[in-house]
Amino acid sequence: MSTKNAKTSRPTFHASSLCNCNMSKMSLNPLHLPEIIPLVGDFLYEKDLLNCVRVSKTFHNAFIGLLYRRITVEPSSRYPSGEALQKHKKHIEEILFQNVFPEEYTILQGCARLQSINYWSQFQDEDMAALLRRITELNRLISRYCKFGQLSLQELLAGEQEVLDSGQMVRKTRVRRLCETVEALAFRTDNSGITQAILSNCPRLRTMEGSKITVTEIVNGAEWVSTELTSLVLDLEADVDQETEEGMAKARIAFRQLGRLTQLNSLAIAAGCQPNGRRTLDLRLRTGLDELANLKSLKVLMFGYGYLQRIELQDAVWIVDNWPSMRYLYGRLEVPMGVDTSVYDFLKSHNISIS
């Protein structure tokens, strides 16, 4: 049979017929699928989320969590009341305070998903402590502009927290202490011993911007457990005479603690300007530089501009031989007369920048 003039018959499908295959009651509009709505919400601004939660009950249930996931508290704009936070606390993951710290936020508790607290304001130690004692778990605490004192440290290390039970605030045992969950810390403190205590009690820390710590505190303190740190910023004061045998022995202990942080790729030992003649550790082999031999991933070392850092050619050679990842040295160098050029040139020839 000839098929020359025969027309090929092709099946025709319509969208309506597709719904007959066990999907007769399912809408093809992706915004009717609960799994799709939150994905769309990730690309919306806060004002758009506010409009979305008013569309329907489905939209409200899908978008309300995104609206309360990150809370910004600032005086120039409206922010959620304490009552609203309590109602939606199960969604809160991060709170950012900017120049205001409402009293009702100090009684916020039961935020199981709260992981990050950022302070961009000057708050008192007791305010931070009040908030810490009521949260269950903490991943990030950034408080560069407020004081982190003994009260805050006490709550960071505490084995108990405050919870609301039958209308009464009571203290109950934590599943995990905050110091056992925190991974990022940035704080300012005038209190001695704070930085040493944190480094000795926070095993999950990945990044830390701390305040003053002294060689004596390190020597007399416990062994550091924050061995997963990749970035560490300290104002490390060498309160010992590094020209004496006793002083060099103590400096070596401080170097040894730093040397245990084998995951570091960025280290600052003189974050401050070192005023009033204060010095940090001398980066010399005779004072313990060789204790840092295992910092193979170290790429950036900052030792400050407040005074001249002492270094000789043998120290520079050691740096090149033992720190294969090193690329940047930030600070002022003091080297013996006639050796200055050779030290700079040697480091530069190995792609290490000094500025």
C-alpha positions in Angstrom: 0.0 0.0 0.0 1.4 3.3 -1.0 1.9 5.9 1.7 3.2 8.7 -0.5 0.2 11.0 -0.1 -0.7 9.7 3.4 -0.6 12.2 6.2 1.2 11.1 9.3 -1.1 11.2 12.3 0.3 12.7 15.5 -1.3 12.6 18.9 -2.4 16.0 20.2 -2.1 16.8 23.9 -3.8 19.6 25.7 -3.0 20.9 29.2 -6.4 20.0 30.4 -5.9 16.3 29.5 -2.7 16.1 31.5 -4.7 16.7 34.7 -6.6 13.5 34.2 -3.7 11.3 35.1 -4.1 11.1 38.9 -3.7 14.9 39.1 -7.2 16.1 38.3 -7.3 18.1 41.5 -3.8 19.6 41.4 -3.2 23.1 40.1 -0.3 23.6 37.7 0.4 27.1 39.1 3.7 26.7 40.9 2.7 29.3 43.5 0.0 26.8 44.7 2.7 24.4 45.8 3.9 25.0 49.4 7.4 23.7 48.5 7.8 26.4 45.8 6.6 29.5 47.7 9.6 29.7 50.2 12.0 29.5 47.3 10.4 32.5 45.7 10.5 34.3 49.0 14.3 34.1 49.2 14.5 36.7 46.4 12.0 39.2 47.9 12.7 42.3 49.9 11.1 42.8 53.3 8.4 45.1 52.0 7.5 42.5 49.4 7.3 39.8 52.0 5.0 42.1 54.1 2.7 42.3 51.1 2.8 38.6 50.4 1.8 37.6 53.9 -1.5 39.5 53.4 -2.4 37.7 50.2 -3.8 34.5 51.6 -3.5 32.1 54.5 -1.3 29.9 52.3 1.0 32.8 51.5 1.0 33.9 55.1 2.1 30.5 56.4 4.8 30.2 53.8 6.3 33.7 54.0 6.0 34.6 57.7 9.0 32.5 58.6 11.2 34.4 56.0 9.9 37.7 57.3 11.1 36.9 60.9 14.2 35.0 60.0 16.5 38.0 60.2 15.5 40.9 62.5 17.0 44.4 62.3 16.5 46.7 65.2 17.3 50.3 64.5 15.7 53.6 65.7 15.2 55.0 62.2 12.7 52.3 61.2 10.0 50.1 62.7 11.0 46.8 64.2 9.0 44.0 65.7 7.6 44.4 69.2 8.5 42.0 72.0 5.0 40.5 71.7 5.5 39.9 67.9 8.9 38.3 68.5 7.5 36.0 71.1 4.7 34.9 68.7 7.1 34.2 65.8 10.3 33.3 67.8 10.5 29.8 66.2 11.5 31.5 62.9 14.2 33.8 64.2 17.8 32.9 63.1 19.6 36.3 63.4 19.1 39.6 65.2 21.0 42.8 64.3 21.0 45.7 66.8 21.9 49.1 65.5 22.1 51.9 68.0 19.2 50.7 70.0 18.5 47.8 72.4 14.8 47.6 73.4 14.2 46.4 77.0 11.7 43.8 75.8 14.4 42.1 73.8 16.2 41.2 77.0 13.4 38.8 78.0 13.3 37.1 74.6 13.7 33.3 75.2 12.8 30.1 73.5 14.3 31.0 70.1 15.4 27.5 69.2 16.7 28.6 65.7 18.5 31.8 66.8 22.1 31.4 65.7 23.5 34.9 65.2 23.5 38.1 67.3 25.2 41.2 65.8 25.6 44.4 67.9 26.5 47.5 65.9 26.0 49.7 68.9 27.5 50.4 72.3 25.7 48.3 74.8 26.6 47.3 78.4 27.8 44.0 79.6 24.6 43.3 81.5 22.5 43.8 78.4 24.4 41.2 76.4 24.4 38.8 79.4 20.6 39.1 79.7 20.1 38.1 76.1 22.7 35.3 76.2 21.1 33.6 79.2 17.8 33.2 77.4 19.0 31.8 74.0 19.4 28.0 73.5 22.2 27.9 70.9 24.6 30.4 69.4 26.6 30.3 66.2 27.8 33.9 65.7 28.2 36.7 68.2 29.5 40.0 66.7 29.8 42.8 69.3 32.7 45.0 68.2 31.2 48.1 69.8 29.8 46.9 73.1 31.6 45.7 76.2 32.0 42.0 76.7 32.7 41.6 80.3 32.5 39.0 83.1 28.7 38.8 83.1 28.6 38.0 79.4 31.5 35.5 79.8 29.6 33.8 82.6 26.6 33.2 80.4 28.7 32.0 77.5 30.2 29.3 79.8 27.1 28.6 81.8 25.6 25.1 82.0 22.1 26.6 82.7 19.8 29.0 80.9 16.6 30.9 81.8 13.4 29.5 80.4 9.7 30.4 80.9 8.0 27.6 82.7 4.3 27.9 83.7 4.6 31.7 83.6 7.7 31.8 85.7 11.3 32.3 84.6 13.4 29.5 85.9 17.0 28.2 85.2 17.3 24.8 83.5 20.3 22.8 82.4 21.4 23.5 78.8 21.8 20.6 76.4 25.0 22.3 75.2 26.7 25.4 76.6 26.9 28.4 74.3 30.7 28.1 74.3 30.3 24.7 72.8 28.3 25.8 69.8 29.7 29.3 68.9 31.8 29.4 65.7 32.4 33.1 65.2 33.1 35.8 67.9 34.0 39.4 67.6 34.1 41.5 70.8 35.7 44.3 72.8 36.7 44.1 76.4 38.7 45.9 79.0 38.6 42.9 81.4 41.7 40.8 81.8 41.3 37.0 81.3 38.3 37.2 78.9 40.1 36.3 75.7 42.1 33.6 77.4 38.9 32.0 78.9 37.2 32.0 75.5 40.2 30.4 73.7 40.2 27.7 76.4 36.5 26.9 76.3 35.2 27.3 72.7 36.2 24.2 70.7 34.1 25.0 67.6 35.5 28.5 67.0 36.4 29.2 63.3 36.9 33.0 63.5 37.6 35.3 66.4 38.3 39.0 66.8 39.3 39.4 70.4 40.7 42.1 72.6 43.7 42.4 74.8 45.5 39.3 76.1 48.9 39.1 77.7 51.7 36.6 77.7 51.4 36.2 81.4 47.7 35.3 81.1 48.6 32.7 78.5 51.3 31.3 80.6 49.1 31.0 83.7 46.0 29.9 81.8 44.6 26.6 80.5 45.5 25.1 77.2 43.6 26.5 74.2 40.9 24.3 72.7 40.0 26.5 69.8 42.2 24.5 67.4 39.8 24.8 64.4 40.4 28.6 64.1 41.1 29.8 60.6 41.2 33.5 61.4 42.4 35.0 64.7 42.8 38.7 65.7 44.4 39.6 69.0 45.9 42.5 70.8 48.6 40.3 72.3 50.8 42.2 74.8 54.2 40.9 75.7 54.2 42.0 79.3 57.6 40.2 79.8 61.2 41.2 79.0 61.9 39.2 75.9 65.6 39.9 76.3 66.0 37.8 79.4 65.9 34.0 79.6 62.8 34.0 81.8 61.0 36.4 79.5 62.0 34.4 76.4 60.8 31.1 78.1 57.4 32.7 78.8 57.2 34.1 75.2 57.9 30.6 73.9 54.9 29.3 75.8 52.7 31.9 74.2 54.1 31.0 70.8 53.4 27.3 71.5 49.7 28.0 72.2 49.5 29.8 68.8 51.3 27.0 67.2 48.5 24.6 68.1 46.1 26.5 65.8 47.2 24.6 62.7 44.2 25.6 60.6 45.0 29.3 60.7 45.3 31.2 57.4 45.1 34.7 58.9 46.7 35.8 62.2 47.0 39.2 63.8 48.9 39.5 67.1 48.8 43.3 67.5 45.3 44.5 66.5 45.8 47.6 68.6 48.4 50.4 68.0 50.4 49.2 71.0 50.5 52.6 72.7 52.6 53.6 75.7 55.5 51.5 74.7 53.6 48.2 74.8 55.1 45.5 72.7 53.8 42.3 71.2 55.7 39.0 70.6 59.0 39.4 68.8 58.9 37.3 65.7 62.4 35.8 66.3 63.6 32.3 66.5 65.3 33.1 69.9 62.0 34.0 71.5 60.0 31.0 70.1 59.1 31.7 66.4 59.9 28.1 65.6 56.9 27.0 67.7 54.8 28.1 64.8 56.3 25.6 62.4 53.0 23.7 61.9 51.1 26.8 60.6 51.4 25.5 57.0 48.2 27.2 55.9 49.1 30.7 57.2 48.8 33.2 54.4 48.5 36.6 56.3 50.4 37.7 59.4 49.7 41.1 61.0 52.0 42.3 63.7 51.0 46.0 63.9 52.5 49.4 63.2 52.8 50.7 66.8 56.4 49.8 67.1 59.2 48.2 65.0 59.1 44.4 64.9 62.5 42.9 65.2 63.6 40.4 62.5 66.8 39.1 61.1 67.7 37.4 57.9 67.7 34.0 59.6 64.1 34.6 60.8 63.1 35.6 57.3 64.6 32.4 55.9 62.7 30.3 58.5 59.5 32.0 57.5 60.0 31.1 53.9 61.0 27.5 54.7 58.2 26.8 57.1 55.2 28.8 55.9 54.7 27.8 52.3 51.4 29.6 52.0 52.7 33.0 53.4 52.0 35.9 51.1 51.4 39.0 53.2 53.2 40.5 56.3 51.6 43.7 57.7 53.6 45.8 60.1 56.9 47.7 60.6 60.2 45.9 60.7 63.3 46.7 62.7 66.4 44.9 61.4 70.1 45.4 62.0 71.9 48.1 60.0 73.0 46.9 56.6 70.6 43.9 56.7 67.4 45.9 56.0 67.6 45.7 52.2 68.5 42.0 52.1 65.6 41.0 54.4 63.1 42.9 52.3 64.6 41.6 49.1 64.7 38.1 50.3 61.1 38.0 51.3 60.0 39.8 48.1 61.9 37.3 46.0 59.7 34.6 47.5 56.5 36.4 46.7 55.9 37.7 50.3 54.7 41.3 50.4 55.6 43.6 53.4 53.5 46.6 54.0 
